[in-house]
């Protein structure tokens, strides 16, 4: 199965990339602490998000890594 998510950590807190909303759609993605809200990507999609949305590996001050889904 080619399922991945993008995660990061700041100040000892684990974050997961999710689609924006439901209130603010001014950006494509945002960070959440809720694992169940994470966006699932194929590996290629996750690479594209890192290339287009992240600046030098960071997205709003949090470095993102591609993490395979468990299971």
C-alpha positions as CSV (number, residue, x, y, z in Angstrom):
1,X,0.0,0.0,0.0
2,X,1.4,3.4,-1.0
3,X,-0.1,5.5,1.8
4,X,1.9,8.2,3.5
5,X,1.4,11.3,5.6
6,X,3.6,14.3,6.3
7,X,4.5,14.9,9.9
8,X,6.7,17.3,11.8
9,X,7.6,18.2,15.4
10,X,8.0,21.5,17.2
11,X,8.6,22.2,20.9
12,X,8.1,18.5,21.6
13,X,4.7,18.4,19.9
14,X,4.0,16.1,17.0
15,X,2.1,17.7,14.1
16,X,0.4,16.2,11.0
17,X,-0.3,18.0,7.7
18,X,-4.0,18.3,6.9
19,X,-6.1,20.0,4.3
20,X,-7.1,23.5,5.2
21,X,-10.6,24.3,6.6
22,X,-13.3,24.3,7.6
23,X,-12.9,28.0,8.3
24,X,-9.7,29.2,6.7
25,X,-9.1,28.1,3.1
26,X,-6.5,30.7,2.3
27,X,-3.8,28.0,2.1
28,X,-3.9,24.5,0.8
29,X,-2.7,22.8,4.0
30,X,-2.2,23.4,7.7
31,X,-0.7,21.6,10.7
32,X,-2.8,19.7,13.3
33,X,-2.1,17.8,16.4
34,X,-4.9,15.4,15.6
35,X,-3.6,12.2,14.0
36,X,-7.0,11.3,12.7
37,X,-7.2,14.6,10.7
38,X,-4.0,14.0,8.8
39,X,-4.0,14.0,5.0
40,X,-3.1,10.7,3.4
41,X,-1.0,10.9,0.2
42,X,0.8,8.6,-2.2
43,X,4.5,8.9,-1.9
44,X,4.7,10.9,-5.1
45,X,1.9,13.3,-3.9
46,X,3.7,13.8,-0.6
47,X,6.9,14.6,-2.5
48,X,5.0,17.2,-4.6
49,X,3.5,18.8,-1.5
50,X,7.0,19.1,0.0
51,X,8.3,20.6,-3.2
52,X,5.4,23.1,-3.7
53,X,4.2,24.0,-0.2
54,X,7.3,23.9,2.0
55,X,10.2,26.4,1.9
56,X,13.6,24.8,2.4
57,X,11.9,21.9,4.2
58,X,9.7,24.0,6.5
59,X,6.0,24.8,6.5
60,X,5.2,27.6,9.0
61,X,8.3,26.9,11.0
62,X,7.9,23.1,11.2
63,X,10.0,20.7,9.2
64,X,8.1,18.1,7.4
65,X,9.0,14.5,6.7
66,X,7.1,11.8,4.7
67,X,6.0,9.0,7.0
68,X,4.6,5.7,5.8
69,X,1.2,4.7,7.1
70,X,1.1,1.8,9.6
71,X,-0.8,-1.3,8.8
